[in-house]
Amino acid sequence: MFPFFLLHFPHDQVYRRFSTYRVVTIHGTADEVIPVEDALECAKIIPNHKLHLIEGANHSYTSHQAELGSLVVDFIKAALQQDKATSN
């Protein structure tokens, strides 16, 4: 889970902190706890960031578990393939 409190830090500090990491944010458009705007802001300031919005998903992804799982697995597979390609 992305620590959204980082949005309160200067963006250049957040950028430097995360510039060497791959980051994925999967956010439901109907999240009642964390506004979707926070996810959109993260996408603007964090390099190597992928944002996936799940239409209609709430904070617990109640009716979207399969889509959430698929996105996480796809992100991990892509990262492993990138690592393998760069290590050869």
Secondary structure, DSSP 8 states (H G I E B T S, - for coil): ---GGGGGS-HHHHHHHHTTS-EEEEEETT-SSS-HHHHHHHHHH-TTEEEEEETT--TT-TT-HHHHHHHHHHHHHHHHHHHHHHH-
